[in-house]
């Protein structure tokens, strides 16, 4: 294997692949990247067996070959290289010479044949989606995915397609048991495998979001019962779906009642961030108070630090209510919304709240209360 490639192009690719390898795996090969040079194309593949990404780039190939290089050292070497063309040359025992200018490294790798094969899956269903629409849906759900990997049914974004009065909608939902984010978008296509829904793991969802952010073109999503794939001209992503059973999100969303409290979204977010300062190390607990006036008070306290309070103007017919919520959960929701005003449906201090916004069509967010 012998090839030359611009340093900046290689660094761009490695930056997007370096987060995928599983460094804690008992399989040493999974901490490596598969590097193959053939026909003036360099292909680099990264996998943890759950998420697999292959990126192709033009290179000046003088000798074809394949090797698996340790991801972290490989990335750090390219990161520190000067600008210009980097030369790679295979050496005995899976070593690779890497040079640019006066800098030269000799990196020990593994045989490329040890690397897991790229998933060869016959996808039967597909859905074409504008990249920015996919980006919007993922940004409004991924933040609510549970970080507890032991509960696989909450460890990803649930994607399902439903029809109503002759129209089809793609729905994405995520929850960690304390809050739930849902976004729904109309589509002309119908994907049979999505009628029962699929569960996309958090890591794979983040890679899908990255891919959507990097292009303005439509993305083609392909499905079977166990995998989802997305492809661009120079990149292919395959994600193994989770097998857990997602909770009945409709039962949650359809049983929330209350009276609207309307507030400027940006002002509400800044007020929460100020009062959250005292609550960050004390359960993120912020209390909301309505007393029949045209403003809402926010309070937080920490026995080790002190307390904080603030208030913002609101529009509501509620006369009096006291409710406690995780301020961080509220702030995260407000940051992914685009509406100028946010509508908070409140009933009492023991019931969940529902957040929506006029400019955030199809989006709704439920948050469970905390004891005041």
C-alpha positions as CSV (number, residue, x, y, z in Angstrom):
1,X,0.0,0.0,0.0
2,X,1.4,3.3,-1.1
3,X,-0.6,6.6,-1.5
4,X,-0.6,10.3,-1.0
5,X,-3.5,12.5,0.3
6,X,-3.9,16.1,1.4
7,X,-3.5,16.4,5.1
8,X,-6.7,18.6,5.6
9,X,-8.9,16.2,3.7
10,X,-7.7,13.2,5.7
11,X,-8.0,15.2,9.0
12,X,-11.7,16.1,8.1
13,X,-12.5,12.4,7.6
14,X,-10.8,11.2,10.8
15,X,-12.5,13.9,12.8
16,X,-15.9,12.4,12.0
17,X,-14.8,8.7,12.4
18,X,-12.8,8.9,15.6
19,X,-15.8,8.7,17.9
20,X,-17.1,5.4,16.7
21,X,-14.5,2.8,17.6
22,X,-15.1,0.9,20.9
23,X,-11.9,1.5,23.0
24,X,-13.2,-0.7,25.9
25,X,-14.0,-3.7,23.7
26,X,-12.2,-7.0,24.3
27,X,-11.7,-7.1,20.5
28,X,-8.6,-5.0,19.8
29,X,-9.5,-4.6,16.1
30,X,-12.6,-2.5,17.1
31,X,-10.3,0.3,18.3
32,X,-8.8,0.5,14.8
33,X,-9.9,2.0,11.4
34,X,-9.9,0.0,8.3
35,X,-7.8,1.8,5.6
36,X,-8.0,0.5,2.0
37,X,-6.3,2.1,-1.0
38,X,-7.4,1.1,-4.5
39,X,-8.0,2.8,-7.9
40,X,-7.2,6.3,-6.7
41,X,-9.7,6.0,-3.9
42,X,-9.0,5.8,-0.2
43,X,-11.8,4.1,1.8
44,X,-11.7,4.4,5.6
45,X,-14.2,2.4,7.7
46,X,-15.0,2.7,11.4
47,X,-17.3,0.4,13.5
48,X,-18.2,-0.8,17.0
49,X,-20.4,-3.5,15.4
50,X,-23.5,-1.4,16.2
51,X,-22.7,1.7,14.1
52,X,-20.6,1.4,10.9
53,X,-19.4,4.3,8.8
54,X,-17.4,4.1,5.6
55,X,-16.0,7.3,3.9
56,X,-14.4,7.4,0.5
57,X,-12.0,10.1,-0.8
58,X,-9.8,10.7,-3.8
59,X,-6.1,9.9,-3.3
60,X,-3.1,9.4,-5.4
61,X,-2.6,5.7,-5.1
62,X,0.7,4.2,-6.2
63,X,0.2,0.8,-4.7
64,X,-3.1,-0.9,-3.6
65,X,-3.4,-2.4,-0.1
66,X,-5.3,-2.6,3.1
67,X,-4.4,-2.3,6.8
68,X,-6.1,-1.6,10.2
69,X,-4.6,1.4,12.0
70,X,-5.2,2.3,15.7
71,X,-7.8,5.1,15.6
72,X,-6.6,7.4,18.4
73,X,-2.9,7.5,17.6
74,X,-3.7,7.7,13.9
75,X,-5.9,10.8,14.5
76,X,-3.4,12.5,16.7
77,X,-0.6,12.0,14.2
78,X,-2.6,13.6,11.3
79,X,-3.8,16.3,13.7
80,X,-0.3,17.4,14.4
81,X,1.0,17.1,10.8
82,X,1.9,20.3,8.9
83,X,-0.3,21.3,6.0
84,X,0.5,19.6,2.7
85,X,0.3,16.1,1.2
86,X,0.8,13.2,3.5
87,X,2.5,10.1,2.2
88,X,1.7,6.5,3.4
89,X,3.8,3.5,2.6
90,X,3.2,-0.1,3.9
91,X,6.1,-1.7,5.7
92,X,6.5,-5.3,7.0
93,X,4.4,-6.6,9.9
94,X,1.4,-4.3,9.3
95,X,3.5,-1.2,10.0
96,X,2.8,2.0,8.0
97,X,5.2,4.8,7.4
98,X,3.5,8.2,7.5
99,X,5.4,11.3,6.4
100,X,4.8,15.0,5.6
101,X,7.6,17.5,5.2
102,X,10.3,16.6,7.7
103,X,7.9,14.7,10.0
104,X,7.9,10.9,9.8
105,X,6.0,8.3,11.9
106,X,6.1,4.5,11.8
107,X,2.7,3.3,13.1
108,X,2.0,-0.3,14.1
109,X,-1.3,-1.6,12.8
110,X,-3.2,-4.9,12.4
111,X,-3.9,-7.0,9.3
112,X,-6.8,-5.4,7.4
113,X,-8.4,-8.9,7.0
114,X,-9.0,-9.0,10.8
115,X,-11.4,-6.0,10.5
116,X,-15.2,-6.9,10.6
117,X,-16.7,-6.9,7.1
118,X,-18.9,-4.1,6.0
119,X,-22.6,-5.0,6.7
120,X,-24.0,-6.6,3.5
121,X,-27.7,-6.1,4.0
122,X,-30.5,-6.4,1.4
123,X,-32.7,-3.4,2.4
124,X,-36.3,-3.7,1.2
125,X,-37.8,-0.4,2.3
126,X,-36.6,3.2,1.7
127,X,-37.6,6.7,2.5
128,X,-36.3,9.9,0.9
129,X,-36.2,12.8,3.3
130,X,-34.8,16.4,2.9
131,X,-31.6,16.5,5.1
132,X,-32.8,19.7,6.9
133,X,-36.1,18.1,7.8
134,X,-34.3,15.1,9.2
135,X,-31.9,17.3,11.1
136,X,-34.8,19.2,12.7
137,X,-36.5,16.0,13.8
138,X,-33.4,14.5,15.3
139,X,-32.4,17.7,17.1
140,X,-35.8,17.9,18.7
141,X,-35.7,14.3,20.0
142,X,-32.1,13.0,20.6
143,X,-31.6,15.3,23.6
144,X,-34.3,13.5,25.5
145,X,-33.0,9.9,25.0
146,X,-32.1,8.1,28.2
147,X,-28.3,7.8,28.9
148,X,-29.0,4.6,30.9
149,X,-27.9,1.9,28.4
150,X,-29.2,-0.8,30.6
151,X,-32.8,0.1,29.6
152,X,-32.6,-0.6,25.9
153,X,-36.3,0.4,25.3
154,X,-35.4,4.0,26.3
155,X,-31.9,4.2,24.8
156,X,-32.8,5.5,21.4
157,X,-35.2,7.4,19.2
158,X,-38.4,5.6,18.2
159,X,-39.3,6.1,14.5
160,X,-42.7,5.2,13.3
161,X,-45.0,6.1,10.4
162,X,-48.7,6.5,10.7
163,X,-51.5,7.3,8.3
164,X,-54.5,9.6,9.0
165,X,-57.2,10.6,6.6
166,X,-55.1,9.7,3.6
167,X,-51.9,11.4,4.7
168,X,-48.8,9.8,6.1
169,X,-46.6,11.2,8.9
170,X,-43.2,10.2,10.1
171,X,-43.0,10.5,13.9
172,X,-39.9,10.5,16.1
173,X,-40.2,10.1,19.9
174,X,-37.6,9.9,22.7
175,X,-37.9,9.6,26.5
176,X,-35.8,8.9,29.5
177,X,-38.8,8.3,31.8
178,X,-38.8,11.9,33.2
179,X,-39.6,13.8,29.9
180,X,-40.7,13.0,26.4
181,X,-40.0,14.8,23.1
182,X,-42.1,14.1,20.0
183,X,-42.0,15.5,16.5
184,X,-44.2,14.6,13.6
185,X,-43.7,15.5,9.9
186,X,-46.0,14.8,6.9
187,X,-44.7,12.5,4.1
188,X,-46.1,11.2,0.9
189,X,-44.2,7.9,1.1
190,X,-45.3,5.0,3.2
191,X,-42.7,2.6,4.6
192,X,-44.2,-0.7,5.7
193,X,-41.4,-1.6,8.2
194,X,-42.1,1.7,10.0
195,X,-45.7,0.9,10.7
196,X,-44.6,-1.0,13.8
197,X,-41.8,1.4,14.5
198,X,-38.0,1.0,14.8
199,X,-35.7,2.1,17.6
200,X,-32.5,3.9,16.6
201,X,-29.8,3.9,19.2
202,X,-28.5,7.2,20.5
203,X,-25.0,6.8,19.0
204,X,-26.4,5.9,15.6
205,X,-28.9,8.7,15.8
206,X,-26.1,11.2,16.5
207,X,-24.2,9.9,13.4
208,X,-27.3,10.3,11.3
209,X,-27.7,13.9,12.6
210,X,-24.1,14.7,11.7
211,X,-24.7,13.4,8.2
212,X,-27.9,15.5,7.9
213,X,-26.0,18.6,9.0
214,X,-23.3,18.1,6.5
215,X,-25.4,18.3,3.4
216,X,-28.3,20.3,1.9
217,X,-29.3,17.4,-0.3
218,X,-32.0,14.8,0.3
219,X,-31.0,11.7,2.2
220,X,-32.2,8.2,1.3
221,X,-32.9,6.1,4.4
222,X,-33.1,2.4,3.9
223,X,-34.7,-0.1,6.4
224,X,-35.1,-3.7,7.3
225,X,-36.4,-5.1,10.6
226,X,-32.9,-4.9,12.2
227,X,-31.0,-2.1,10.5
228,X,-31.2,1.4,9.1
229,X,-28.8,2.9,6.6
230,X,-28.2,6.3,5.0
231,X,-25.9,7.1,2.1
232,X,-24.3,10.1,0.4
233,X,-22.0,10.1,-2.6
234,X,-18.9,9.6,-0.5
235,X,-20.3,8.2,2.8
236,X,-22.4,5.2,3.9
237,X,-23.8,4.8,7.5
238,X,-25.3,1.5,8.8
239,X,-27.0,1.4,12.2
240,X,-28.1,-1.7,14.0
241,X,-31.5,-1.1,15.5
242,X,-32.4,-1.7,19.2
243,X,-34.7,-4.6,20.0
244,X,-36.4,-3.0,23.1
245,X,-40.1,-2.2,23.2
246,X,-40.7,1.5,23.3
247,X,-43.4,2.8,25.7
248,X,-46.8,3.8,24.5
249,X,-46.1,7.5,23.8
250,X,-49.7,8.2,22.6
251,X,-51.1,7.3,26.0
252,X,-48.7,9.9,27.5
253,X,-49.3,12.7,25.0
254,X,-53.0,12.4,24.7
255,X,-53.7,12.5,28.4
256,X,-52.3,15.9,29.4
257,X,-54.7,18.6,30.3
258,X,-54.4,22.1,31.8
259,X,-54.4,25.8,31.1
260,X,-52.0,27.5,28.7
261,X,-49.2,29.8,30.1
262,X,-47.7,31.8,27.3
263,X,-44.2,33.3,27.6
264,X,-41.5,34.7,25.4
265,X,-39.3,31.6,24.8
266,X,-35.9,33.5,24.9
267,X,-36.8,35.4,28.1
268,X,-38.0,32.2,29.7
269,X,-34.8,30.4,28.9
270,X,-32.6,33.2,30.3
271,X,-34.7,33.3,33.4
272,X,-34.3,29.6,33.9
273,X,-30.6,29.7,33.4
274,X,-30.2,32.4,36.0
275,X,-32.2,30.6,38.7
276,X,-30.6,27.3,37.7
277,X,-27.2,28.6,38.9
278,X,-28.2,27.8,42.5
279,X,-29.8,24.5,41.5
280,X,-27.1,22.8,39.4
281,X,-25.7,20.8,42.3
282,X,-29.0,20.3,44.0
283,X,-31.2,18.3,41.7
284,X,-31.6,21.0,39.1
285,X,-34.9,21.9,40.9
286,X,-36.6,25.2,40.1
287,X,-40.0,26.1,41.4
288,X,-42.5,28.1,39.3
289,X,-45.2,30.3,41.0
290,X,-48.3,31.8,39.5
291,X,-50.4,34.1,41.7
292,X,-53.0,35.5,39.4
293,X,-50.8,38.3,38.2
294,X,-49.3,38.9,34.8
295,X,-45.9,37.4,35.6
296,X,-44.5,34.0,36.8
297,X,-41.9,33.8,39.6
298,X,-39.1,31.3,39.6
299,X,-37.2,30.2,42.7
300,X,-34.3,27.9,43.5
301,X,-32.4,27.2,46.6
302,X,-29.3,25.2,47.7
303,X,-28.6,24.8,51.4
304,X,-24.8,25.0,50.7
305,X,-24.9,28.1,48.5
306,X,-28.1,30.1,49.1
307,X,-31.1,30.9,46.9
308,X,-32.2,32.7,43.8
309,X,-35.4,34.2,42.4
310,X,-36.5,35.9,39.2
311,X,-39.7,36.6,37.3
312,X,-40.9,37.0,33.7
313,X,-44.2,38.3,32.1
314,X,-46.7,35.7,31.0
315,X,-50.2,35.4,29.6
316,X,-52.5,33.0,31.3
317,X,-55.9,32.5,32.9
318,X,-54.5,30.4,35.7
319,X,-55.1,32.1,39.1
320,X,-52.6,30.2,41.3
321,X,-50.2,27.3,40.9
322,X,-46.9,26.1,42.4
323,X,-45.0,23.5,40.4
324,X,-41.4,22.2,40.5
325,X,-39.4,21.0,37.5
326,X,-35.9,20.0,36.4
327,X,-34.6,23.3,35.1
328,X,-32.1,21.6,32.8
329,X,-34.8,19.6,31.1
330,X,-36.8,22.8,30.4
331,X,-33.7,24.7,29.2
332,X,-32.8,21.8,26.8
333,X,-36.2,21.9,25.3
334,X,-36.3,25.7,24.8
335,X,-32.9,25.6,23.0
336,X,-34.2,23.2,20.3
337,X,-37.4,25.2,19.7
338,X,-37.7,28.1,17.2
339,X,-41.0,29.7,18.2
340,X,-40.9,33.3,19.5
341,X,-43.4,32.3,22.2
342,X,-43.7,29.0,24.1
343,X,-47.0,27.6,25.3
344,X,-46.8,25.7,28.6
345,X,-49.9,23.6,29.5
346,X,-50.1,23.5,33.3
347,X,-52.7,21.8,35.5
348,X,-51.3,21.6,39.0
349,X,-48.1,20.8,40.9
350,X,-48.6,17.1,40.5
351,X,-49.3,16.8,36.8
352,X,-46.9,16.8,33.8
353,X,-46.5,20.0,31.7
354,X,-46.7,20.1,27.9
355,X,-44.6,22.6,25.9
356,X,-45.4,23.5,22.3
357,X,-44.8,26.5,20.0
358,X,-46.5,27.8,16.9
359,X,-43.3,27.8,14.7
360,X,-42.4,24.3,15.9
361,X,-45.0,22.5,14.0
362,X,-45.5,18.9,15.0
363,X,-43.3,19.2,18.1
364,X,-44.5,18.6,21.7
365,X,-42.5,18.1,24.9
366,X,-43.8,16.6,28.1
367,X,-41.9,17.0,31.4
368,X,-42.8,15.4,34.7
369,X,-43.0,17.5,37.8
370,X,-40.8,17.5,40.9
371,X,-42.0,17.8,44.5
372,X,-42.0,21.4,45.6
